[in-house]
Amino acid sequence: MGKVEQLEQQIQNLSKEELAQFRAWFLEFDWENWDSQLERDVAAGKLDALGEKALRDHASGKSTPL
């Protein structure tokens, strides 16, 4: 049995309280990883083209107020 299958089995055996605690922990863990990846992508310039396009579109009137 692989690690993921072992984790699945362990998670299925958690009490409601433990599952809620795990869920809260995992959501925070997942967001922190996503934030870190976004920061690396920004630093590497991977989003520059999207930002420039958005600014051009806005300058040409292609955006609408929220």
Distance bins in CASP14 RR format, pairs under 12 A and 6 or more apart:
PFRMAT RR
TARGET T0000
AUTHOR 0000-0000-0000
RMODE 2
METHOD distances of the structure
MODEL  1
1 7 0 0 0 0 0 1 0 0 0 0 0
1 8 0 0 0 0 1 0 0 0 0 0 0
1 9 1 0 0 1 0 0 0 0 0 0 0
1 10 0 0 0 0 0 1 0 0 0 0 0
2 8 0 0 0 0 1 0 0 0 0 0 0
2 9 0 0 0 0 0 1 0 0 0 0 0
2 10 0 0 0 0 0 1 0 0 0 0 0
3 9 0 0 0 0 0 1 0 0 0 0 0
3 10 0 0 0 0 0 1 0 0 0 0 0
4 10 0 0 0 0 0 1 0 0 0 0 0
4 11 0 0 0 0 0 1 0 0 0 0 0
5 11 0 0 0 0 0 1 0 0 0 0 0
5 12 0 0 0 0 0 1 0 0 0 0 0
6 12 0 0 0 0 0 1 0 0 0 0 0
6 13 0 0 0 0 0 1 0 0 0 0 0
7 13 0 0 0 0 0 1 0 0 0 0 0
7 14 0 0 0 0 0 1 0 0 0 0 0
7 22 0 0 0 0 0 1 0 0 0 0 0
7 26 0 0 0 0 0 1 0 0 0 0 0
8 14 0 0 0 0 0 1 0 0 0 0 0
10 18 0 0 0 0 1 0 0 0 0 0 0
10 19 0 0 0 0 0 1 0 0 0 0 0
10 22 0 0 0 0 1 0 0 0 0 0 0
11 18 0 0 0 0 1 0 0 0 0 0 0
11 19 1 0 0 1 0 0 0 0 0 0 0
11 20 0 0 0 0 0 1 0 0 0 0 0
11 21 0 0 0 0 0 1 0 0 0 0 0
11 22 1 0 0 1 0 0 0 0 0 0 0
11 23 0 0 0 0 1 0 0 0 0 0 0
11 25 0 0 0 0 0 1 0 0 0 0 0
11 26 0 0 0 0 1 0 0 0 0 0 0
12 18 0 0 0 0 0 1 0 0 0 0 0
12 19 0 0 0 0 1 0 0 0 0 0 0
12 22 0 0 0 0 0 1 0 0 0 0 0
13 19 0 0 0 0 1 0 0 0 0 0 0
13 22 0 0 0 0 0 1 0 0 0 0 0
14 20 0 0 0 0 1 0 0 0 0 0 0
14 21 0 0 0 0 1 0 0 0 0 0 0
14 22 1 0 0 1 0 0 0 0 0 0 0
14 23 0 0 0 0 1 0 0 0 0 0 0
14 25 0 0 0 0 0 1 0 0 0 0 0
14 26 0 0 0 0 0 1 0 0 0 0 0
15 21 0 0 0 0 1 0 0 0 0 0 0
15 22 0 0 0 0 0 1 0 0 0 0 0
16 22 0 0 0 0 0 1 0 0 0 0 0
16 23 0 0 0 0 0 1 0 0 0 0 0
17 23 0 0 0 0 0 1 0 0 0 0 0
17 24 0 0 0 0 0 1 0 0 0 0 0
18 24 0 0 0 0 0 1 0 0 0 0 0
18 25 0 0 0 0 0 1 0 0 0 0 0
19 25 0 0 0 0 0 1 0 0 0 0 0
19 26 0 0 0 0 0 1 0 0 0 0 0
20 26 0 0 0 0 0 1 0 0 0 0 0
20 27 0 0 0 0 0 1 0 0 0 0 0
21 27 0 0 0 0 0 1 0 0 0 0 0
21 28 0 0 0 0 0 1 0 0 0 0 0
22 28 0 0 0 0 0 1 0 0 0 0 0
22 29 0 0 0 0 0 1 0 0 0 0 0
22 30 0 0 0 0 0 1 0 0 0 0 0
23 29 0 0 0 0 0 1 0 0 0 0 0
23 30 0 0 0 0 0 1 0 0 0 0 0
24 30 0 0 0 0 0 1 0 0 0 0 0
24 31 0 0 0 0 0 1 0 0 0 0 0
25 31 0 0 0 0 0 1 0 0 0 0 0
25 32 0 0 0 0 0 1 0 0 0 0 0
26 32 0 0 0 0 0 1 0 0 0 0 0
26 33 0 0 0 0 0 1 0 0 0 0 0
27 33 0 0 0 0 0 1 0 0 0 0 0
27 34 0 0 0 0 0 1 0 0 0 0 0
28 34 0 0 0 0 0 1 0 0 0 0 0
28 35 0 0 0 0 0 1 0 0 0 0 0
29 35 0 0 0 0 0 1 0 0 0 0 0
29 36 0 0 0 0 0 1 0 0 0 0 0
30 36 0 0 0 0 0 1 0 0 0 0 0
30 37 0 0 0 0 0 1 0 0 0 0 0
31 37 0 0 0 0 0 1 0 0 0 0 0
31 38 0 0 0 0 0 1 0 0 0 0 0
32 38 0 0 0 0 0 1 0 0 0 0 0
32 39 0 0 0 0 0 1 0 0 0 0 0
33 39 0 0 0 0 0 1 0 0 0 0 0
33 40 0 0 0 0 0 1 0 0 0 0 0
34 40 0 0 0 0 0 1 0 0 0 0 0
34 41 0 0 0 0 0 1 0 0 0 0 0
35 41 0 0 0 0 0 1 0 0 0 0 0
35 42 0 0 0 0 0 1 0 0 0 0 0
36 42 0 0 0 0 0 1 0 0 0 0 0
36 43 0 0 0 0 0 1 0 0 0 0 0
37 43 0 0 0 0 0 1 0 0 0 0 0
37 44 0 0 0 0 0 1 0 0 0 0 0
37 46 0 0 0 0 0 1 0 0 0 0 0
37 47 0 0 0 0 0 1 0 0 0 0 0
38 44 0 0 0 0 0 1 0 0 0 0 0
38 45 0 0 0 0 0 1 0 0 0 0 0
38 46 0 0 0 0 1 0 0 0 0 0 0
38 47 0 0 0 0 1 0 0 0 0 0 0
39 45 0 0 0 0 0 1 0 0 0 0 0
39 46 0 0 0 0 0 1 0 0 0 0 0
39 47 0 0 0 0 0 1 0 0 0 0 0
40 46 0 0 0 0 1 0 0 0 0 0 0
40 47 0 0 0 0 0 1 0 0 0 0 0
41 47 1 0 1 0 0 0 0 0 0 0 0
41 48 0 0 0 0 1 0 0 0 0 0 0
41 49 0 0 0 0 0 1 0 0 0 0 0
41 50 0 0 0 0 0 1 0 0 0 0 0
42 48 0 0 0 0 1 0 0 0 0 0 0
42 50 0 0 0 0 0 1 0 0 0 0 0
42 51 0 0 0 0 0 1 0 0 0 0 0
45 51 0 0 0 0 0 1 0 0 0 0 0
45 52 0 0 0 0 0 1 0 0 0 0 0
47 53 0 0 0 0 0 1 0 0 0 0 0
47 54 0 0 0 0 1 0 0 0 0 0 0
48 54 0 0 0 0 0 1 0 0 0 0 0
48 55 0 0 0 0 0 1 0 0 0 0 0
49 55 0 0 0 0 0 1 0 0 0 0 0
49 56 0 0 0 0 0 1 0 0 0 0 0
50 56 0 0 0 0 0 1 0 0 0 0 0
50 57 0 0 0 0 0 1 0 0 0 0 0
51 57 0 0 0 0 1 0 0 0 0 0 0
51 58 0 0 0 0 1 0 0 0 0 0 0
51 59 0 0 0 0 0 1 0 0 0 0 0
52 58 0 0 0 0 0 1 0 0 0 0 0
52 59 0 0 0 0 0 1 0 0 0 0 0
53 59 0 0 0 0 0 1 0 0 0 0 0
53 60 0 0 0 0 0 1 0 0 0 0 0
53 62 0 0 0 0 1 0 0 0 0 0 0
53 63 0 0 0 0 0 1 0 0 0 0 0
54 60 0 0 0 0 0 1 0 0 0 0 0
54 61 0 0 0 0 0 1 0 0 0 0 0
54 62 0 0 0 0 1 0 0 0 0 0 0
54 63 1 0 0 1 0 0 0 0 0 0 0
55 61 0 0 0 0 0 1 0 0 0 0 0
55 62 0 0 0 0 0 1 0 0 0 0 0
55 63 0 0 0 0 1 0 0 0 0 0 0
56 62 0 0 0 0 1 0 0 0 0 0 0
56 63 0 0 0 0 0 1 0 0 0 0 0
57 63 1 0 0 1 0 0 0 0 0 0 0
57 64 0 0 0 0 0 1 0 0 0 0 0
58 64 0 0 0 0 1 0 0 0 0 0 0
58 65 0 0 0 0 0 1 0 0 0 0 0
END
